């Protein structure tokens, strides 16, 4: 951000008594403007010139007055506090605190003020344009009273309010224009060291003060993610991604930030063909969604194989596809819940998670739930049982599921909204921080002799890893890693 200028501070110096008095002055300008437009200072010639614009101006003034009343209600401190309490958990997963609440109220005020400033400037401009159509003489008393003393000062104040709102945005470290985002929770950056009060806006050293008080991130869990055995593909330009093909799913957005390899899934046709050859020898498929230990024991499968003929390959494929479709929906819902994302953002969460990450996530869930395994007899008369998960077939089914369940459900506005993406990142960062704090508390309760050895850092990492869990780690790594 550029340094604060004297001009900026001069423009907003009159706002130190609060925002409501400024809005009241805007109302006063409008009220007197309406009086002037029907006053005795209007000459007969001017009254004739005003015939075509009087009604549109009166309607515009009425509309503008309603706009000001709405802004005064929104920016009333009591109403802001109430709105902040109502929307607190859209911004934080943590318990409410006075400081966090002040952040939410400050952010909402910045958004309401900027919206008003933009709309008010447009309304003042509209009133000026309408009056100019009357072609009043430059020496006209009506012109002077209307434009010089009411419209132009009102427009100047609206532009100054816009500067004020922009400076509030610099305190909040807005990542994009809040008026262009349908979700506000991720557009700002909360820092416990910053006071979220209107007095901040008047600081001459605003930008340097904000920069010096940005919250330092707890990197313990982020560092752990870097060590996790989850392959992160390097970023590639859109034109470098594999082209669309029967074995390639390109579920990308329209911009570079949402067109990485996370949004692409590829299966190997030759490996898929090899997997399908094994389907003729399958005798049993684990399709439960819980840990049925007796099913996965080799001796059970051996006994089962003595009385069970091979399953038809078509049935193997059909049954496994049906299982996977149910399994994918379950994995999606569990991941959404664990990440702390609201149900209404499920489609956007899945779209940006991407099919590549969802494939990795599915493998983790299959392992965790001990399901999805096919059992086949190797060789005609053999009693050697091979257990395998047909990963290329899983990819192929996932591609179909993605095309049917995810892509049609996620509208373009959600796919292309970086504010919504950042909001989900913020929620997951808070969720991960909460799990990390729980792990640290658990670590602190351990006996001193356990923490006294040379491996205490490794012990803490293990506790953090256990708290977060392998499936959550896949999701967090996708959304929180910088790679």
C-alpha positions as CSV (number, residue, x, y, z in Angstrom):
1,X,0.0,0.0,0.0
2,X,1.2,3.5,-0.7
3,X,2.1,5.7,2.4
4,X,-0.6,7.9,3.8
5,X,-0.6,11.3,2.2
6,X,-1.4,14.7,3.8
7,X,-4.3,15.0,1.2
8,X,-5.9,11.8,2.5
9,X,-5.7,12.8,6.1
10,X,-6.9,16.3,5.3
11,X,-9.9,14.8,3.4
12,X,-11.0,12.8,6.4
13,X,-10.0,15.1,9.3
14,X,-13.6,16.3,9.7
15,X,-14.7,12.7,10.4
16,X,-13.1,12.4,13.9
17,X,-16.4,12.9,15.6
18,X,-17.8,9.8,13.9
19,X,-19.5,8.6,10.8
20,X,-23.1,9.3,11.7
21,X,-22.6,13.1,11.8
22,X,-21.3,13.0,8.3
23,X,-24.4,11.1,7.1
24,X,-26.6,13.6,8.9
25,X,-24.9,16.4,6.9
26,X,-25.6,14.4,3.8
27,X,-29.2,14.3,4.8
28,X,-29.2,18.1,5.5
29,X,-27.7,18.8,2.0
30,X,-30.5,16.8,0.4
31,X,-33.3,18.3,2.5
32,X,-32.1,21.9,1.7
33,X,-31.6,21.0,-1.9
34,X,-35.2,19.9,-2.1
35,X,-36.3,23.1,-0.5
36,X,-34.2,25.2,-2.9
37,X,-35.8,23.5,-5.9
38,X,-39.2,24.7,-4.8
39,X,-38.2,28.1,-3.3
40,X,-39.0,31.6,-4.4
41,X,-35.5,32.2,-5.7
42,X,-36.5,30.4,-8.9
43,X,-37.3,32.8,-11.7
44,X,-40.1,32.1,-14.2
45,X,-37.6,31.2,-16.9
46,X,-35.8,28.8,-14.6
47,X,-39.1,27.2,-13.6
48,X,-39.8,26.5,-17.3
49,X,-36.3,25.1,-17.7
50,X,-36.8,22.8,-14.7
51,X,-40.0,21.2,-16.0
52,X,-38.4,18.1,-17.5
53,X,-36.0,17.5,-14.6
54,X,-38.0,18.4,-11.5
55,X,-39.8,15.1,-11.2
56,X,-36.7,12.9,-11.8
57,X,-34.7,15.0,-9.3
58,X,-37.4,14.7,-6.7
59,X,-37.5,10.9,-7.2
60,X,-33.7,10.8,-7.0
61,X,-33.7,12.8,-3.8
62,X,-36.3,10.5,-2.2
63,X,-34.2,7.4,-3.2
64,X,-31.0,9.0,-1.9
65,X,-32.6,9.8,1.4
66,X,-33.6,6.2,1.8
67,X,-30.0,5.2,1.0
68,X,-28.7,7.5,3.7
69,X,-31.3,6.2,6.3
70,X,-30.2,2.6,5.5
71,X,-26.5,3.5,5.9
72,X,-27.2,5.3,9.2
73,X,-28.9,2.2,10.5
74,X,-26.1,-0.1,9.4
75,X,-23.4,2.1,10.8
76,X,-25.0,2.7,14.1
77,X,-22.6,1.3,16.7
78,X,-25.3,-0.7,18.5
79,X,-26.6,-2.2,15.2
80,X,-23.0,-3.0,14.2
81,X,-22.3,-4.8,17.4
82,X,-25.5,-6.8,17.0
83,X,-24.6,-7.7,13.4
84,X,-21.1,-8.7,14.5
85,X,-22.5,-11.1,17.2
86,X,-24.9,-12.6,14.6
87,X,-22.1,-13.2,12.0
88,X,-19.2,-13.9,14.4
89,X,-18.9,-17.6,13.5
90,X,-18.8,-16.8,9.8
91,X,-15.4,-15.3,10.6
92,X,-14.1,-17.4,13.5
93,X,-14.4,-20.9,14.8
94,X,-13.0,-19.8,18.1
95,X,-15.0,-18.5,21.1
96,X,-16.1,-14.8,20.9
97,X,-13.8,-12.3,22.5
98,X,-14.1,-8.5,22.7
99,X,-11.2,-8.1,20.3
100,X,-12.4,-10.6,17.7
101,X,-15.8,-9.0,17.9
102,X,-14.3,-5.6,17.3
103,X,-12.6,-7.0,14.2
104,X,-15.9,-8.3,12.8
105,X,-17.7,-5.0,13.6
106,X,-14.9,-3.0,12.1
107,X,-14.9,-5.1,8.9
108,X,-18.7,-4.8,8.5
109,X,-18.5,-1.1,9.0
110,X,-15.8,-0.8,6.3
111,X,-18.0,-2.7,3.9
112,X,-21.2,-0.8,4.7
113,X,-19.3,2.5,4.4
114,X,-17.7,1.7,1.1
115,X,-21.0,0.6,-0.4
116,X,-22.6,3.8,0.8
117,X,-19.7,6.0,-0.5
118,X,-19.8,4.5,-3.9
119,X,-23.6,4.7,-4.2
120,X,-23.7,8.2,-2.7
121,X,-21.1,9.5,-5.2
122,X,-23.2,8.1,-8.0
123,X,-26.4,9.7,-6.7
124,X,-24.8,13.1,-6.2
125,X,-23.4,12.9,-9.8
126,X,-26.9,12.0,-11.0
127,X,-28.4,15.0,-9.3
128,X,-25.8,17.3,-10.8
129,X,-26.3,15.8,-14.2
130,X,-30.0,16.3,-14.1
131,X,-29.7,19.9,-13.0
132,X,-27.2,20.6,-15.7
133,X,-29.8,19.6,-18.2
134,X,-31.9,22.6,-17.2
135,X,-29.1,24.8,-18.6
136,X,-29.2,27.3,-15.8
137,X,-27.1,30.5,-16.3
138,X,-23.7,30.5,-14.6
139,X,-24.8,33.5,-12.6
140,X,-28.1,31.8,-11.5
141,X,-28.8,32.0,-7.7
142,X,-30.6,28.6,-8.0
143,X,-27.5,27.1,-9.6
144,X,-25.3,28.5,-6.9
145,X,-27.5,27.4,-4.0
146,X,-28.1,23.9,-5.5
147,X,-24.7,22.9,-7.0
148,X,-22.1,25.0,-5.2
149,X,-23.5,24.8,-1.7
150,X,-25.3,21.4,-1.7
151,X,-24.5,19.0,-4.5
152,X,-20.7,19.6,-4.9
153,X,-20.1,19.6,-1.1
154,X,-22.2,16.4,-0.8
155,X,-20.2,14.7,-3.6
156,X,-16.9,15.8,-1.9
157,X,-18.0,14.3,1.4
158,X,-19.0,11.0,-0.4
159,X,-15.6,10.8,-2.0
160,X,-13.9,11.5,1.3
161,X,-16.0,8.7,2.9
162,X,-14.7,6.4,0.2
163,X,-11.1,7.4,1.2
164,X,-12.0,6.6,4.8
165,X,-13.4,3.2,3.9
166,X,-10.3,2.5,1.8
167,X,-8.1,3.2,4.8
168,X,-10.3,1.0,7.0
169,X,-9.6,-1.7,4.4
170,X,-5.9,-1.2,4.8
171,X,-6.2,-1.9,8.5
172,X,-8.1,-5.0,7.7
173,X,-5.6,-5.9,4.9
174,X,-8.4,-6.6,2.4
175,X,-7.2,-9.0,-0.3
176,X,-9.8,-7.9,-2.7
177,X,-12.7,-5.4,-3.1
178,X,-15.3,-6.5,-0.5
179,X,-18.1,-5.2,-2.8
180,X,-17.1,-7.7,-5.4
181,X,-17.2,-10.7,-3.1
182,X,-20.3,-12.7,-2.1
183,X,-18.5,-14.0,1.0
184,X,-16.8,-11.6,3.4
185,X,-15.3,-14.1,5.9
186,X,-12.0,-14.5,4.1
187,X,-11.3,-11.1,2.6
188,X,-9.5,-9.6,5.6
189,X,-6.7,-10.6,7.9
190,X,-7.2,-10.7,11.7
191,X,-4.3,-9.7,13.9
192,X,-4.6,-9.8,17.7
193,X,-2.0,-6.9,17.9
194,X,-4.1,-4.4,16.0
195,X,-6.8,-2.2,17.6
196,X,-9.9,-2.3,15.4
197,X,-11.2,1.2,16.1
198,X,-12.0,4.2,13.9
199,X,-9.1,6.1,15.5
200,X,-6.7,3.8,13.6
201,X,-7.7,5.3,10.3
202,X,-6.3,8.7,11.3
203,X,-2.8,7.4,12.0
204,X,-0.2,9.1,9.8
205,X,1.9,5.8,9.9
206,X,-1.1,3.6,9.2
207,X,0.5,1.2,6.7
208,X,3.8,0.8,8.6
209,X,1.9,0.3,11.9
210,X,-0.3,-2.4,10.4
211,X,2.7,-4.1,8.8
212,X,4.6,-4.2,12.1
213,X,1.7,-5.7,14.0
214,X,0.7,-8.5,11.6
215,X,0.1,-11.7,13.5
216,X,2.9,-14.2,13.4
217,X,1.6,-17.6,12.2
218,X,2.1,-20.7,14.2
219,X,4.1,-22.8,11.8
220,X,4.2,-26.1,13.8
221,X,1.4,-27.7,11.9
222,X,2.3,-26.1,8.6
223,X,5.8,-27.5,8.9
224,X,4.3,-30.9,9.8
225,X,2.3,-30.8,6.5
226,X,5.5,-30.2,4.6
227,X,6.8,-33.4,6.1
228,X,3.7,-35.4,5.4
229,X,4.0,-38.0,2.6
230,X,1.5,-36.3,0.3
231,X,2.8,-35.5,-3.1
232,X,2.2,-31.8,-4.0
233,X,2.4,-31.2,-7.8
234,X,4.2,-28.1,-8.9
235,X,2.2,-25.2,-10.3
236,X,1.8,-25.2,-14.1
237,X,0.4,-22.6,-16.5
238,X,-3.0,-23.5,-17.9
239,X,-1.5,-24.3,-21.3
240,X,0.9,-26.8,-19.7
241,X,-1.9,-28.9,-18.3
242,X,-2.6,-32.2,-20.1
243,X,-5.3,-31.7,-22.8
244,X,-8.8,-33.0,-22.3
245,X,-9.1,-36.7,-23.3
246,X,-11.1,-39.8,-22.3
247,X,-8.6,-40.6,-19.6
248,X,-8.1,-36.9,-18.5
249,X,-10.4,-34.8,-16.4
250,X,-9.7,-31.0,-16.6
251,X,-12.0,-29.6,-13.9
252,X,-10.3,-26.2,-13.9
253,X,-11.6,-22.7,-13.6
254,X,-10.9,-19.8,-16.0
255,X,-8.0,-18.2,-14.1
256,X,-4.4,-19.2,-13.3
257,X,-5.1,-19.5,-9.6
258,X,-7.9,-22.1,-10.1
259,X,-6.3,-24.0,-13.0
260,X,-3.4,-25.9,-11.3
261,X,-2.9,-29.7,-11.4
262,X,-5.1,-30.0,-8.3
263,X,-8.0,-29.6,-10.7
264,X,-6.8,-32.3,-13.1
265,X,-7.1,-36.1,-12.8
266,X,-5.5,-38.7,-15.2
267,X,-5.8,-42.4,-15.3
268,X,-3.5,-44.8,-17.3
269,X,-5.6,-46.8,-19.8
270,X,-3.1,-49.7,-20.0
271,X,-3.0,-50.0,-16.2
272,X,-6.8,-49.9,-16.1
273,X,-7.0,-52.7,-18.6
274,X,-4.6,-54.8,-16.5
275,X,-6.8,-54.2,-13.4
276,X,-9.9,-55.2,-15.3
277,X,-8.2,-58.5,-16.2
278,X,-8.1,-59.3,-12.5
279,X,-11.9,-58.8,-12.1
280,X,-12.5,-62.3,-13.6
281,X,-10.6,-63.8,-10.6
282,X,-12.4,-61.8,-7.8
283,X,-14.2,-63.8,-5.2
284,X,-15.0,-61.1,-2.7
285,X,-15.2,-57.3,-2.4
286,X,-15.0,-55.3,0.9
287,X,-17.8,-52.8,0.4
288,X,-18.6,-52.1,4.1
289,X,-18.2,-48.6,5.5
290,X,-16.9,-49.7,8.9
291,X,-14.1,-51.9,10.3
292,X,-15.5,-55.4,9.9
293,X,-12.3,-57.2,11.0
294,X,-13.7,-60.7,10.4
295,X,-14.2,-59.8,6.7
296,X,-10.7,-58.7,6.1
297,X,-8.9,-61.6,7.7
298,X,-7.2,-63.9,5.2
299,X,-8.5,-67.1,6.9
300,X,-12.0,-65.9,6.5
301,X,-11.5,-65.2,2.8
302,X,-9.9,-68.6,2.3
303,X,-12.9,-70.3,3.9
304,X,-15.1,-68.1,1.8
305,X,-13.2,-69.0,-1.4
306,X,-13.8,-72.8,-0.8
307,X,-17.6,-72.3,-1.2
308,X,-17.8,-69.3,-3.5
309,X,-17.3,-69.3,-7.2
310,X,-15.7,-66.4,-9.0
311,X,-17.9,-63.3,-9.4
312,X,-18.8,-62.3,-12.9
313,X,-16.5,-59.5,-14.0
314,X,-19.5,-57.3,-14.9
315,X,-20.9,-57.7,-11.4
316,X,-17.5,-56.9,-9.9
317,X,-17.3,-53.7,-11.8
318,X,-20.9,-52.8,-11.2
319,X,-20.9,-53.5,-7.5
320,X,-17.6,-51.7,-7.0
321,X,-18.8,-48.6,-8.9
322,X,-21.9,-48.5,-6.8
323,X,-19.9,-48.8,-3.6
324,X,-17.5,-46.0,-4.8
325,X,-20.3,-43.6,-5.6
326,X,-21.7,-44.0,-2.0
327,X,-18.2,-43.9,-0.6
328,X,-17.2,-40.7,-2.4
329,X,-20.3,-38.9,-1.1
330,X,-19.5,-40.1,2.5
331,X,-15.8,-39.0,2.2
332,X,-16.9,-35.6,0.9
333,X,-19.4,-35.0,3.7
334,X,-16.9,-36.1,6.4
335,X,-14.1,-33.9,5.0
336,X,-16.5,-30.9,4.8
337,X,-17.4,-31.4,8.5
338,X,-13.9,-31.9,9.7
339,X,-12.7,-28.8,7.8
340,X,-15.3,-26.7,9.5
341,X,-16.9,-25.6,6.2
342,X,-20.6,-24.9,6.1
343,X,-22.8,-27.2,4.1
344,X,-23.9,-24.4,1.8
345,X,-20.3,-24.2,0.5
346,X,-19.9,-27.9,-0.1
347,X,-19.8,-27.7,-3.9
348,X,-17.2,-24.9,-3.9
349,X,-15.2,-26.8,-1.3
350,X,-15.1,-29.9,-3.4
351,X,-14.4,-28.0,-6.7
352,X,-11.4,-26.3,-5.2
353,X,-10.2,-29.4,-3.3
354,X,-9.9,-30.8,-6.8
355,X,-10.2,-34.4,-8.2
356,X,-6.5,-35.0,-7.8
357,X,-6.6,-34.3,-4.0
358,X,-9.9,-36.1,-3.7
359,X,-8.3,-39.2,-5.2
360,X,-5.5,-39.0,-2.6
361,X,-8.1,-38.4,0.1
362,X,-10.1,-41.4,-1.0
363,X,-7.1,-43.7,-0.7
364,X,-6.5,-42.4,2.8
365,X,-10.2,-43.1,3.8
366,X,-10.2,-46.6,2.2
367,X,-7.1,-47.4,4.3
368,X,-8.6,-45.8,7.5
369,X,-11.9,-47.6,7.1
370,X,-10.3,-50.8,5.9
371,X,-12.6,-51.2,3.0
372,X,-12.7,-51.1,-0.8
373,X,-10.4,-54.1,-1.1
374,X,-10.9,-56.7,-3.8
375,X,-9.9,-60.3,-3.1
376,X,-8.9,-62.6,-6.0
377,X,-7.5,-66.1,-6.3
378,X,-4.2,-66.0,-8.2
379,X,-4.3,-68.9,-10.7
380,X,-7.1,-71.4,-11.4
381,X,-6.3,-74.0,-8.7
382,X,-4.4,-71.8,-6.3
383,X,-5.5,-70.9,-2.8
384,X,-3.2,-67.8,-2.7
385,X,-5.4,-64.8,-2.1
386,X,-4.3,-61.4,-3.3
387,X,-5.9,-58.3,-1.9
388,X,-5.8,-55.1,-4.0
389,X,-7.5,-51.8,-4.6
390,X,-7.9,-51.1,-8.3
391,X,-6.6,-47.5,-8.2
392,X,-6.9,-46.8,-11.9
393,X,-10.5,-48.0,-11.9
394,X,-11.1,-45.8,-8.8
395,X,-9.8,-42.8,-10.8
396,X,-12.1,-43.6,-13.7
397,X,-15.2,-43.8,-11.5
398,X,-14.1,-40.7,-9.6
399,X,-13.9,-38.8,-12.9
400,X,-17.5,-39.8,-13.7
401,X,-18.6,-38.9,-10.2
402,X,-16.9,-35.5,-10.5
403,X,-18.6,-34.7,-13.8
404,X,-22.0,-35.8,-12.4
405,X,-21.9,-34.6,-8.8
406,X,-19.4,-31.8,-8.4
407,X,-19.1,-29.8,-11.6
408,X,-22.8,-29.3,-12.3
409,X,-23.4,-28.3,-8.7
410,X,-20.7,-25.6,-8.5
411,X,-21.8,-22.4,-10.2
412,X,-19.3,-20.3,-12.1
413,X,-19.5,-17.5,-9.5
414,X,-18.2,-19.8,-6.8
415,X,-15.5,-21.3,-9.1
416,X,-14.1,-17.9,-10.0
417,X,-14.5,-16.1,-6.6
418,X,-11.0,-15.8,-5.0
419,X,-12.7,-14.3,-1.9
420,X,-14.7,-17.4,-1.3
421,X,-11.6,-19.6,-1.7
422,X,-9.7,-17.4,0.8
423,X,-12.6,-17.6,3.2
424,X,-12.4,-21.4,3.1
425,X,-8.6,-21.2,3.6
426,X,-9.1,-19.0,6.6
427,X,-11.7,-21.3,8.2
428,X,-9.4,-24.3,7.7
429,X,-6.4,-22.4,9.1
430,X,-8.4,-21.6,12.2
431,X,-9.5,-25.3,12.4
432,X,-5.9,-26.5,12.1
433,X,-4.7,-23.9,14.7
434,X,-7.4,-25.1,17.1
435,X,-6.3,-28.8,16.6
436,X,-2.7,-27.7,17.1
437,X,-3.5,-25.9,20.3
438,X,-5.3,-29.0,21.6
439,X,-2.2,-31.0,20.8
440,X,0.0,-28.6,22.7
441,X,-2.3,-28.8,25.7
442,X,-2.0,-32.5,25.6
443,X,1.7,-32.3,25.3
444,X,1.9,-29.9,28.3
445,X,0.0,-32.5,30.5
446,X,2.6,-35.2,29.8
447,X,5.0,-36.2,32.6
448,X,8.1,-34.2,32.8
449,X,10.3,-37.2,32.1
450,X,8.6,-37.8,28.7
451,X,9.2,-34.2,27.7
452,X,12.7,-34.0,29.0
453,X,14.4,-36.3,26.5
454,X,15.9,-35.2,23.2
455,X,12.9,-36.2,21.2
456,X,10.4,-33.8,22.7
457,X,9.9,-32.0,19.4
458,X,9.3,-35.2,17.6
459,X,6.8,-36.2,20.4
460,X,4.9,-32.9,19.9
461,X,4.8,-33.5,16.1
462,X,3.4,-37.0,16.6
463,X,0.7,-35.6,18.9
464,X,-0.2,-32.9,16.4
465,X,-0.3,-35.4,13.6
466,X,-2.6,-37.7,15.6
467,X,-4.9,-34.8,16.5
468,X,-5.1,-33.6,12.9
469,X,-5.4,-37.1,11.4
470,X,-4.2,-38.4,8.0
471,X,-7.3,-37.5,6.1
472,X,-7.6,-34.0,7.4
473,X,-3.9,-33.6,6.6
474,X,-4.6,-34.2,2.9
475,X,-7.3,-31.5,2.9
476,X,-5.3,-28.9,4.9
477,X,-2.2,-29.5,2.8
478,X,-4.2,-28.7,-0.3
479,X,-5.8,-25.5,1.0
480,X,-3.0,-24.2,3.2
481,X,0.3,-25.2,1.4
482,X,1.9,-22.5,-0.6
483,X,3.3,-25.0,-3.1
